[in-house]
């Protein structure tokens, strides 16, 4: 039977039914997928997937279904394709070393993968096919709801570096020359120019940073801050 959309999601660590587990996984997957997929138009993401995987393994209905949460029980092939594509994007951007037989992003289409952010688990590691299944089924917690108290003096060097890189790529994608950004003492300027900011400073302007990058605050946390925190854990 299809998984009910009315089941209460229950996180790992307590007794739960399969439906409660999947309800939790689908909710966290929707948020993780949405921040990932909005980096492309649907045609561009399908083109990248086809050129990377060697066949049309990801379709518009699946992209939309993941984004809206309406794809309740995806086929194994979909999660396999998404996991392989995610690892390929991570590897193409210098983060991950793929096994010799793994699909690779097409070198002739760097605009589709260069500077793109891949999906990570709570430890900052790229999600592969098995990880995608575990995340969607609620077997693992991606740590998306952990915010309060995560920024500190110890974590800010790594967070500042990651967020500065994230902002630079976002501005370049918008056609902005980062060399035109004024050098001043604002938090955004300091981040863009590779300087460290304090936790309180960042928390006070996180919404402004998201607006500048053209994304949601959730995306800034999920795509830049959380992986930096996980890498330093």
N, C-alpha and C positions, 0 to 999 in steps of 0.2 A: 504493500500500500504506500502511496506517496506520503512523505513527511508532512504533518499538519503544520500550518502556519500559526496556529493558535496555541501550540505547546509552549510552556514557559521554559526559556533557556536556562540550563544549569551548567556551571563551569566544572572543569575537572577537579577531582579531590574529594568528591562526595558521591554517595550512591545516587544513581540516576538511570533513567530509561534510555534506550537508544535514541528515541525521538527528542528527549530533553538535551542529549549530547549534541545531536545534529542541529537543533535549534540554536544552541549556543555557538556552534561552529559556523553556521550560516550567517549569523549576525556579525561575528568578528570578520568573517571572510568578505562580506559585503563591504565593510568599511575599508579593509585592506585592499581589496580589488578596485574599489572606486578611486582611491588615491593613485593607484598604479595605472589604471586604464585611461584616466583623464589626461594623461600625457600625450595621447594620440587621438585622432579621429578614428571612428570605427574602421573605415576603409584602410587607413594607414596601419592600424594594429593588425588587421587581417593580412595585409600585404607583408608586414614584417614576419608574422607567424608563418606564412606560406613559404617565404624565401628562406627562413631559418630552418623550418622543419621538413621542407621538401614536399609538402602537400597542404591543401586547404583544410587544416585541422581545427581551426577556430573560426566560428561564424558569428554574424551580427546578432543572431538571436541569443547565443550563449553569452556574448559580451553584455548585451542588454540585461539578460537574466541574472547574471552575477551582480551587475551594478544596482539593479532594483531589488534584488533578493527574491525574485520570482522563480529563478531556477533552483528548485528545491532539492532535486536528486540528480546531479550531473552524472553523465556516463564516465566510466574510468578513462576513456580516451581523452576527454576534455581536460581532466586534471593532469594526465600524463603530458599533454601538449603544453598546458600552461606552465607546469613545473620545468619542462625542458627549455621553454622559451625564456623563463625567468632566469634560469642558470646561465643561459647563453648571453643574456643582456648583462648580467653581473660580470661574466668573464670578459666580454667585449670592452667593459669599462675598467678592467684591471683588478677586479676584486676576487675573482674566483677562477680556479684552474679546473677545466673540464676534463673528464676522462677522454681518451683518444677517439672513442666512437660517438661522442656526443655531438648534437647539432650545434652549429656556430652561426652567429649573426653574419649576414652578407656584407662583405667588405665594400661592395659597390654602393651601399645605401647607408652611409654613416649618419645621415640626418635622421634616420628612423631609430637609431639605438644610442648614438653618442651622447653622453651626458644624461641619459635617462636613469631613473631610479628604479631599482628592482624591489621585489617584496622580500621582507626579512622576517625571521621568527623573533621571539622575545630576546634572544641572545645576539641578534644582529647578523645571523647567518642567512644566506639566500635560501628561499624555499624551493626545493626540488619537487619532483613528482610525488614522492611519498610524503613529504612535508605538506604539500597542498592537500592531499587526502586527509592527513591527520588534522590540519587546520580546519578544513571544511566540515569534517565530521565531529569536531569539538574534542578530539583526543588530546590536543595541546592548546595552551592558552598563549596567544600572541602578545599578551601584555599591553593591549591597546588602551586600557582604561587606567593605567598607572600614570599619574601626572604629578600629584601633590608631593612636594618634597624631593623630587628626583633630581633637581638642579642644585648644585653645590659648588663651592670653590674648587673642589677636587675635579669635578666633571666639566667645568666650564672651558678649560683649554681645548678639549676635544670637541665639545659642543660648538664652541665659537668657530673653530676651524671648519667643521662639517657644515654649519649653517652659512658661513661665508661662501663656501664653495657652492652650496645649493642656491643661494641668492644670485651669485654671478651667472650660473647656468640659466636660471629662470629669466634674468634680465636679458641675456644674450638671445634666448628663445623669443623674447618679445621684440627683438631688434634694437635693444638699447646697448650702446657702447659703454661698457663699465668705466672706461677711461674718462667719461664725461661726468661720472659721479663725483660730487665735490668731496674733498677731504676735510672733514670736520669732526667734532666730538659727538655727533649723534650715534646712536647704537647701530643703525643700519649702515652708516658710512664706515664705522670701525669694523663691522663684520665683513663688509665687502672688501675692505683693504687689509684683511688678514689680522686684525687686532682682536685681542680677547676682551669680552665684556663680562660683567658680573651677572649672577643669576637673577637678582632683583631687577636689574636693568632690562634683561631679556623678557622676563615675565610681564613687565609693565607695557611692553610694546609688541608683544607677539602677534596681536591682531593686525597691527600696522605692517609688520614684516610679511604676514600672509597676504595682505592686500597688495603690497609692493610686488610680491612674487606672482600674484595673479592666481592664488590657490586659497583653499580653506585653511583655517588654523589647524584642523585635524591633519591635513596633509603635511604641514610644516613639522608637526610633532612626529608623525608616522614615517615620513620620508627622510628627514634630516636629523632631528634631535634624538629620537628613540634608538636608531641604529648606532649613533655615536655613544649614547649611554650604555647600550648593550655591549659594544666593543670594549669599553673600559671596565666592564663589570668583573 
